[in-house]
Amino acid sequence: MPEGPERLTILQLTHQGQGAGSTQSIFSLSRELAARGHRVLVGCPANTLLARSVAATPQLEHVALDFATTRGVAQRLADVIATNRVTVVNSHATGDRRALTWLRWRGRLPQPFVVTRRTMPLTLPPELIAVGFTADRTIAVSAAVAQALRRRLHPMGRLRVVPNGIDLTRIDAEPAPQDLAAARAALGDSNRPVVLVVARRKDQHILLRALPALEPAVTVAFVGIAPDAELQAAQAAVPERHRVVFVPFTEGTRPLAFYHCATLAALPSRIEGLSQALLEAMALGVPVIASAAGGNPELVYPGETGLLVPPLDPAAWTRALDRMLSDNEFRARAGRAGKALARGEFGIARTAERTEVVYREAIGRRRLLAGERPH
């Protein structure tokens, strides 16, 4: 339950909500905050994965939003906030934070609002600074994201680091037999080690370019994407001893089932906030290799919880894959260390508790600006 007497009404917002790590993060956080005694509304477009997940969860309430125009969604948000007496609003993506900034500048958002930055910032500095000074607090999901925001002149006094968390109850649930069967069917019946990449389009071509020089035969499974022209060109150069599988994301896809078939997990992206996929793999004891980019080094300690590879370096990926695949003792040790780190430091309960602290800071700031005495 929340500390103190105040039960919050929290509105979580995203203009996205389809299959992505951010969707799972928002859903897990919302459900955990509800479990802590708060009323949680989740605003996102209808007919998205997040909308359906929320609708199927009795503790949460879905608010259908149309983000076609900033003005239109801002007016809808003002009505939702007033009608539901929302205590604090948390924006998780670009379209929603723009709408909240628009409301605040027009004097229609007296309630505190918090921005969560889930990726390395690509926003131009003028907009980033404007939103940073308008929001009461900004949450960065990793120290790397916070550092990047500061480099772009985000106000430091309003910036807090709250790492992503994972729902261990979800992680520990046994995959349904049909989901395991579907994963095994997609991977094929072979004795090859399985290198698993669960991600949207994130430099997977670099991993494919590492395969010609890799001697041990492997199956590389890209879960979450279909091959585009660049990936098809890279795949064409992969020797026949390797197998490459693409599993596009659908609502029937169960990425967690693939981890139960994986020898190791990989993430070759050059831009990363704090990867939900890496955390899930580590929590299940799957050893990981990741690019030394963004928040990845906050999870992967080279030689301890996995291996880090310079971004966009196929030869380095070949060496890392060869080391991990050829050293069974190291692979098992890295899997155990990664599992202990993910479960000990990145559980969703800890994320929700830290997020709650930020919400109360934002509430306190608005009360001071309104001339109220601190509670």
Sequence and secondary structure as in RCSB ss.txt:
>XXXX:A:sequence
MPEGPERLTILQLTHQGQGAGSTQSIFSLSRELAARGHRVLVGCPANTLLARSVAATPQLEHVALDFATTRGVAQ
RLADVIATNRVTVVNSHATGDRRALTWLRWRGRLPQPFVVTRRTMPLTLPPELIAVGFTADRTIAVSAAVAQALR
RRLHPMGRLRVVPNGIDLTRIDAEPAPQDLAAARAALGDSNRPVVLVVARRKDQHILLRALPALEPAVTVAFVGI
APDAELQAAQAAVPERHRVVFVPFTEGTRPLAFYHCATLAALPSRIEGLSQALLEAMALGVPVIASAAGGNPELV
YPGETGLLVPPLDPAAWTRALDRMLSDNEFRARAGRAGKALARGEFGIARTAERTEVVYREAIGRRRLLAGERPH
>XXXX:A:secstr
  SSS   EEEEE S  SSSHHHHHHHHHHHHHHHTT EEEEEE TTSHHHHHHHT TTEEEEE   S HHHHHH
HHHHHHHHTT SEEEE SHHHHHHHHHHHHTT   S EEEEE S   S HHHHHHHHHHSSEEEESSHHHHHHHH
HTT  GGGEEE    B HHHHHS   HHHHHHHHHHH S SS EEEEE SSSSHHHHHHHGGG  S  EEEEET 
   HHHHHHHHTS TTSEEEEE   TT  HHHHHTT SEEEE  S  SS HHHHHHHHTT  EEEES TTGGGT 
 BTTTEEEE TT HHHHHHHHHHHHH HHHHHHHHHHHHHHHHHH BHHHHHHHHHHHHHHHHHHHHHHTT    
